[in-house]
Amino acid sequence: MRSGPRWRRFRRANAEQAREVLLMVARRMALPERLEGDGLKFERRGFAAAISIHVGARLNVEVSFRLNGEIPGWVTVSSLGLRRALLEQIGLRDVQVGDAEFDRRLEVWGSDQEDIRLRLLPAIRNLLLQVDRRWDFFWRLTPDHVSLRARMVPVDPYQVETLAGMAYQILDLLDLQSPADLVVSPLQEKLDDETRCPICGFPLSKGFVVRCHKCHTAHHAECWKFNGLCATFACGSQSHD
């Protein structure tokens, strides 16, 4: 039973070991040594990211990224387990993506079958198969985050670094708009209360603004991000200064 002084000592010892592993990973990957809770916190291409070691959990090593909510639905992929066996007994099957090895070895679930097939590009499927050859794992993609969790016993910094590298590659292949893609820059000149944002209509004197690269019209940075392009009639530029 997981209680009592012996279990608490075990958890403390393993938590300290996990901390040392994360610090070693930070040094090897040139990341800031910023530990919060059970994770190493940093940024990757503008996305808030974390490498975590969950002491006592079955899938104990996790690499995760906070997303900006632009994608619809959700997708999970995991090593074969009890869930598929139970559901097949009542005539249900996980999503088949048309890749014989991938469909045989991994469970796939999600909110929309067609969207799942679009998200699970061949390169992503290949990476997840590589993960499966090394560890038991669970991968989840939602509008708000993407995470890759694996079982590592013992927890090895070189293996954690390998898992992080694979998670990086999957994030890049998803081709999501990064928060870093929107460069927010305040205008140097004074914008009075009569100068209005063409999207929201409120004064540009409040908040950060950006200028359309093509026609130089000023917009609130958040309004530009919401609209995705210049609001000036017939301009249509998607880039700004």
C-alpha positions as a printed Julia matrix, in Angstrom:
241×3 Matrix{Float64}:
   0.0    0.0     0.0
   1.38   3.41   -0.99
   1.37   5.17    2.38
   3.42   5.42    5.52
   6.98   6.6     6.28
   8.67   4.12    3.93
   6.65   5.29    0.94
   7.23   8.95    1.81
  10.99   8.35    2.03
  10.86   6.55   -1.33
   9.02   9.46   -2.93
  11.41  12.06   -1.48
  14.44  10.11   -2.72
  12.95   9.67   -6.18
  11.84  13.3    -6.35
  15.4   14.42   -5.58
  16.75  12.04   -8.23
  14.2   13.41  -10.73
  15.34  16.94   -9.95
  18.97  16.03  -10.65
  17.98  14.36  -13.93
  16.05  17.46  -15.04
  18.96  19.75  -14.21
  21.27  17.51  -16.21
  18.82  17.56  -19.13
  18.67  21.36  -18.93
  22.44  21.59  -19.21
  22.66  19.11  -22.07
  19.88  20.86  -24.02
  21.03  24.4   -23.16
  17.75  25.18  -21.39
  17.27  27.56  -18.45
  17.5   25.64  -15.17
  14.03  26.74  -14.1
  12.33  24.03  -12.06
   8.71  24.41  -10.95
   6.95  21.56   -9.19
   7.94  18.34  -10.94
   8.91  20.01  -14.21
  11.54  21.98  -16.09
   9.86  25.07  -17.62
  11.08  26.85  -20.75
   9.94  28.04  -24.21
  10.19  26.31  -27.56
   9.49  28.45  -30.67
   7.35  30.74  -28.52
   5.28  27.91  -27.0
   5.37  27.49  -23.22
   6.97  24.08  -22.69
   7.81  21.68  -19.89
   9.75  18.47  -19.34
   8.32  16.74  -16.26
   9.09  13.64  -14.22
   6.01  12.38  -12.36
   7.33  10.25   -9.51
   5.1    7.2    -8.92
   3.11   7.52  -12.17
   3.16   4.66  -14.68
   3.94   7.01  -17.58
   6.41   9.01  -15.57
   8.24  11.26  -18.07
   6.34  13.95  -20.0
   7.2   16.59  -22.59
   4.38  19.09  -23.14
   3.65  22.35  -24.95
   0.88  24.88  -24.37
  -0.89  25.73  -27.65
  -2.95  28.75  -28.68
  -6.3   27.01  -29.26
  -6.24  27.23  -33.06
  -6.79  23.54  -33.81
 -10.19  21.82  -33.46
 -10.92  18.57  -31.65
  -8.53  16.14  -29.99
  -6.41  13.1   -30.85
  -4.71  10.48  -28.69
  -2.26   7.77  -29.69
  -0.96   5.14  -27.28
   0.78   1.79  -27.04
  -1.52  -1.21  -27.32
  -3.26  -1.92  -24.05
  -6.34  -3.17  -22.29
  -8.65  -0.51  -23.76
  -8.59  -1.89  -27.3
  -9.04  -5.48  -26.08
 -12.08  -4.52  -24.01
 -13.72  -2.45  -26.74
 -13.19  -5.09  -29.41
 -15.22  -7.48  -27.26
 -18.24  -5.23  -27.76
 -17.59  -4.58  -31.42
 -15.83  -1.2   -31.23
 -12.49  -0.34  -32.81
 -10.08   2.53  -32.58
  -9.49   4.76  -35.61
  -7.63   3.14  -38.51
  -5.39   5.56  -40.41
  -4.5    3.28  -43.32
  -0.95   2.5   -42.23
  -0.74  -1.25  -41.56
   2.08  -1.22  -38.99
   0.77   1.89  -37.23
  -2.8    0.53  -37.05
  -1.57  -2.83  -35.74
   0.75  -1.51  -33.05
  -0.96   1.62  -31.75
  -4.35   2.71  -30.47
  -5.78   5.9   -31.98
  -8.78   7.79  -30.62
 -10.19  11.23  -31.3
 -13.13  13.53  -31.89
 -13.15  13.38  -35.7
 -11.82  10.51  -37.83
 -11.09  12.61  -40.9
  -9.26  15.23  -38.84
  -7.22  12.47  -37.16
  -6.0   11.22  -40.54
  -5.05  14.77  -41.54
  -3.16  15.36  -38.28
  -1.3   12.06  -38.25
   0.97  12.77  -41.2
   3.34   9.96  -42.3
   6.31  11.7   -40.65
   4.41  12.01  -37.35
   3.32   8.37  -37.54
   6.93   7.34  -38.13
   8.09   9.29  -35.07
   5.38   7.78  -32.87
   6.39   4.29  -34.05
   9.96   5.13  -33.02
   8.67   6.18  -29.59
   6.77   2.88  -29.35
   9.93   0.89  -30.08
  11.58   2.48  -27.02
   8.86   2.95  -24.4
   5.22   2.49  -23.46
   3.74   5.9   -24.28
   0.69   8.15  -24.62
   0.48  11.15  -26.99
  -2.35  13.69  -26.81
  -3.18  16.71  -28.98
  -5.93  19.17  -27.98
  -6.59  22.82  -28.92
  -4.75  23.91  -25.76
  -1.81  21.55  -25.47
   0.19  18.66  -26.92
   1.97  16.19  -24.67
   4.06  13.06  -25.02
   4.32  10.78  -21.97
   6.46   7.66  -21.65
   7.44   5.04  -19.11
  11.15   5.11  -18.21
  12.54   2.83  -15.52
  15.08   3.89  -14.48
  14.82   7.52  -15.52
  17.88   8.3   -17.59
  18.81  11.86  -18.67
  19.91  10.7   -22.11
  16.6    8.91  -22.67
  14.68  11.99  -21.44
  16.65  14.11  -23.91
  15.77  11.66  -26.71
  12.07  11.83  -25.82
  12.22  15.64  -25.79
  13.87  15.66  -29.2
  11.09  13.49  -30.62
   8.46  15.74  -29.06
  10.17  18.77  -30.62
  10.03  17.13  -34.05
   6.34  16.29  -33.69
   5.53  19.86  -32.63
   7.37  21.2   -35.68
   5.57  18.78  -38.01
   2.16  19.89  -36.7
   3.0   23.27  -38.3
   1.02  25.3   -35.75
   1.22  29.08  -35.6
   3.56  29.96  -32.79
   2.92  32.85  -30.41
   6.39  33.98  -31.49
   5.12  34.43  -35.06
   3.28  37.57  -33.92
   5.87  40.21  -33.22
   4.33  42.91  -31.08
   6.06  46.26  -31.43
   4.82  49.6   -30.05
   4.76  52.49  -32.49
   7.2   55.25  -31.76
   4.92  58.11  -32.8
   2.08  59.32  -30.59
  -1.38  58.0   -31.52
  -4.17  60.14  -30.07
  -7.65  59.06  -29.01
  -9.06  59.96  -32.43
  -6.91  57.37  -34.24
  -8.99  54.2   -34.26
  -8.19  50.53  -34.89
  -9.92  49.43  -38.13
 -10.97  46.14  -36.51
 -12.34  47.01  -33.06
 -12.89  50.76  -33.52
 -11.26  51.66  -30.21
  -8.42  54.24  -29.93
  -4.96  53.06  -30.93
  -3.53  55.11  -28.07
  -4.47  52.19  -25.79
  -2.31  49.04  -25.94
   0.34  47.77  -28.35
  -0.05  48.31  -32.07
   1.44  46.94  -35.28
   1.51  48.33  -38.84
   0.56  46.49  -41.99
   3.72  45.81  -43.98
   1.94  46.6   -47.25
  -0.25  49.65  -46.61
   1.17  50.76  -43.21
  -2.26  50.94  -41.54
  -1.99  50.67  -37.74
  -3.96  47.99  -35.83
  -4.07  46.81  -32.24
  -1.69  43.83  -32.03
  -4.36  41.61  -30.46
  -6.9   42.64  -33.12
  -4.43  41.76  -35.87
  -3.86  38.37  -34.25
  -7.63  37.81  -34.07
  -8.28  38.91  -37.67
  -5.18  37.3   -39.15
  -4.6   40.01  -41.79
  -4.89  43.72  -42.53
  -8.41  45.12  -42.19
  -7.91  47.79  -44.89
 -10.27  47.17  -47.82
  -8.59  45.25  -50.69
  -5.2   45.12  -48.92
  -5.26  41.57  -47.56
  -1.67  41.58  -46.32
  -0.9   38.95  -43.67
   2.4   40.47  -42.54
   3.08  43.46  -40.34
   5.93  45.52  -38.92
